[in-house]
């Protein structure tokens, strides 16, 4: 659906923004300046997308919610989940019923108590398909928590009030699941699950209210004092928070066009996300090098097949040849100055899922040329022009340009680099290429534990989640039908999803459908071996071209303590703001 395409486009733009932070120093207001000398404040760079701080809608601001503006049943810790609003919890023997006992002194930033009914309200709201439609955003990823009736509610078949959640009393919250989930507590600490945080039912919010700091009521240790889209947000302690709040002020800086290294040197940032071109100079500086850290992320740079009137890339021999012609190690170590590691599968970063390297397609230009010849293109002869489309923020995408050169040199084909302004890229990402061209587009996703990414059914996977990854595998005339559905904003989302899923099920190649069904079976049986088979098949079929996983180079001042990076977010912010202290 459009919403999910938008989510991946947002991550793609985020990668582009992080990789091109060049220009003048950050221009900060007086309240945020010189934080290096202020032991009660902390300033850092993070991405925003101007959608507001609604935890029930996918946005970069919602991810900021997850690190301390809102607090859910549990919160992330350096060694795993720890109590949040829930002080304890129990589960049934089959892991299908979970009961949470809430602390009685938790309050929202307006002084209202946080009760079990606040969780019932927020969970029902997050699962309701009307929330995203009304608030103009992408629906929260509630499908990762298999609550009873959740999928039916999302499909518009049942009302949100039928969701399997209940307030047993003011401070006891119960969740009933459709299948066993022993990992529920772990999964609720992910930034994408911030929709599970409580909301005050007494506070009625409209779309634009989530952009206004004075209207946002939250329950985390910090609350918004001010927010200027694309510029900055200022956080201050929630006066009603149940525990101690460590700092008097936290500043989020959003401008990706500014030079973070200069801002760090001048004392305007306490944690600075660098670009790869900064790394040699920082390593050579005796002082700065002590503050340099490399943190892995779960966001992967991938090239997915673009829709085209030409079906050449539907040939598995061609795709494997293209993959074998990319030297991912050189890209990671030289092009990106060591600020990356090779990626081998779209969904699975190697630091989280090391077993994924078992199915890696190797770099082998000679074998790549043989495969291309077997596919009917000896020495690249007769191969259509291959277009690489990427979002570009400032400077050209050096990784896409490196891939362009490798494909041209190793396969002797004509490759065209097309770097577009982010807004233009997003608005035309589904554009079908003409018959004399094939193409790939940069696609990035925020990945997590592989169990959470399994397809729950063909309809769910193809109608509402990852279907845009397989645009390029449809017959050209069928893709045009899908694109018309995708861009029809007047169509009910549930109707659109069903219509699109029906087209995919009818026209996708058998090997794609068989692969998805393997994942469905793995999901239904909780079989880890089948789960691994699902991802390894995806890797070996080369349905996309994964290139690298960023290792984010971050400068953190030596007096900053408690900064545990959140590897599940691109800019690796701290997992919990209230862990941070200054010494």
Secondary structure, DSSP 8 states (H G I E B T S, - for coil): -HHHHHHHHHHHHHHHHHTT--SS-----GGGTTGGG-TTEEEEE----SS-S-TTEESHHHHHIIIIIS--SEE--TTS-EESSEEEEEE-TTS-EEEEEE-TT-B-TTS-B--HHHHHHHHHHHH-HHHHHHHTSEE--GGGS-BTTHHHHHTTSS-GGGSSEEEEETTEEEEEBSS--TTHHHHHTSGGGGGGS---TT----GGGGG-GGG----SSEEEEEEETTTEEEEEE-TT-SS----SEEEEE--TTS-HHHHHHTTS-SEEE--GGGHHHHHH-TTGGGGEEEEEEEEEEEEEE--BS--GGGSHHHHHHHHHT--HHHIIIIITTTSEEE--SSS--TTT-GGGGGG-----HHHHHHHHHHTT-GGGTT--EEEEEEEESSS--HHHHHHHHHHHHHH---EEEEEEEHHHHHHTTT--B-TTEEEEEEE--B---GGGGS-S-HHHHHHHTSGGGGGGGS-HHHHHHHHHHHT-TTS-HHHHHHHHHHHHHHHS-HHHHHHHHHHHHHHHHT-HHHHHHHHHHHHHHTSEEEEEEEEEEEEE-TTEE---B-TTSTT--BS-GGG-EE-
